[in-house]
Amino acid sequence: MARVLSGIQPSGAMHIGNYFGAIKNFVIEQGQADAFYCVVDLHALTQNVEPEILASNTLDLMAIYLASGLNPDVCTLFLQSHVVEHTQLAWLLECTASMGELRRMTQFKDKGGDQEGTRVGLFTYPVLMAADILLYDVDRVPVGDDQRQHLELTRDLAQRFNHRFGEMFVIPEATIPAVGARVMDLQEPTRKMSKSVSSPLGTINMLDEPSEIERKIKKAVTDTDGEVRYDTAVKPGLATLLSIFAACEGVAPTIIAERYERYGDLKRDAAAALIEELRPIQQRYREYRDDPVALKAMMELGAAKARAVASQTYRRAADAVGLVAP
């Protein structure tokens, strides 16, 4: 059975782009692979986030993972910061990576990497991401387009380390979900829905009330020609609505488009489908968040399972570079 790993930052409210692009696919994949899923809370420290907000977001995301259907008896579900080997291996890989490689990372440039006050963690976090992956001898990593460059860096570092010290790490492959992988902003449909960009009407959060979901979809940008068809280039707003509706039903957006002649009918039914998709998740989320003792116990269980694997991988790499075991 192939091993997979992925993680999401607790850097803001989870929106439906996170759900359809990642979490829903995690739930499917946990029964098909040896799956490791984490809340990458250390990565969130590259942003200016208040401690209490980070803590709350972290618990929210773990509860959403569980509410969405991730089963800790089936997959390994944990917090990144609960497994110390992530930062330990990151240091070994930082001593393998070059400044030039990290300067070429597109996200570093996009987030102001040329500014004097840029945090060092923003520069080096692709190496921590590489450690996240390589610790678990992962075969496949579900990633969005914006993370493909970081996965290529992971592969390069693993190959370089292996060439110098022997076969330490599995070289991972990227996989990209086919349906609902990239949900766009409802108000600016040429831009991906994002936790980091403020777009109150353009972003539907997983915990939004049904009335709020209806309001946002009703106000979603479309166009003026009135023809219902799936065309991301010419009709990006309509394509976004069709993609969301299709992701709820697990079909292609073109199939949804064939059912409708009027935008109003499409919006009404898309809102209803999304509300029903999220309703049981929201209910289970509240149950998990209202029981912090049970939530903590699940996190402890996941960390123990993750460390059982990570500690062996780190020790293997540490021995290879000459670090003396305690």
Secondary structure, 3 states (H helix, E strand, C coil): CCEEEEEECCCCCCEHHHHHHHHHHHHHHCCCCEEEEEECCCHHHHCCCCHHHHHHHHHHHHHHHHHHCCCCCCCEEEEHHHCCHHHHHHHHHHCCCCHHHHHCCHHHHHCCCCCCCCCHHHHHHHHHHHHHHHCCCCCEEECCHHHHHHHHHHHHHHHHHHHHHCCCCCCCEEECCCCCCCCECCCCCCCECCCCCCCCCCCCECCCCHHHHHHHHHCCCCCCCCCCCCCCCCCHHHHHHHHHHHHHHCCCHHHHHCCCCCHHHHHHHHHHHHHHHHHHHHHHHHHHHCCHHHHHHHHHHHHHHHHHHHHHHHHHHHHHHCCCCC
